[in-house]
């Protein structure tokens, strides 16, 4: 088995790692942006695909990866794992439908609530203690799911008809324009010092330094890595001010 993931502030990577440690401790986990990630999937028969939901949808970067490498999914068994700040609907189902189109068998889905990773919007913000509780509950859910999967019982969260309706009506219809392509909305203000931290973090290679300041090339995956790590809080996306820089390490349960 192999795990492939997109993770912004660490939530999804943590969930995939914890789940895989139970299912198959020897499994290889690879970030989706790794240059040879698609090639590494070709020889594997069973894949665990993990990503954060965005507005009850699969991040465009993940959909783009699935579409561009459509030939590798034929005959594969794929399990979908998603993370969410509050609501997912059919976050797993969106990828499942696309994977089935290319000949994959979707073995199941798991949707895990984790601390909100949007740094520049007050919506869903919680205290440190509340977020630690969310992580603790997530870990319990992941451990239980891992044991079930190891015994051949795959959860099917987000894959059914009612989940599809919930995702569609709950968020996706109203925010569809935010997930139809890479975002061009990333904003970098004059506080930027051109340190290059964001450039090295971006999974899309979307950022570069020009005349001593970070510049966006309008292919933002909305992962929030750069916003969470900018030392000057100079980068925003949905909002105009960084309220709290997020990372899984900050919220992990002790």
Beta strands, then each sheet from edge to edge (+ up, - down):
strand 1: 2-5
strand 2: 28-31
strand 3: 46-52
strand 4: 77-84
strand 5: 105-113
strand 6: 187-188
strand 7: 207-210
strand 8: 213-216
strand 9: 235-236
sheet 1: 2+ 1+ 3+ 4+ 5+
sheet 2: 6+ 9-
sheet 3: 7+ 8-
end
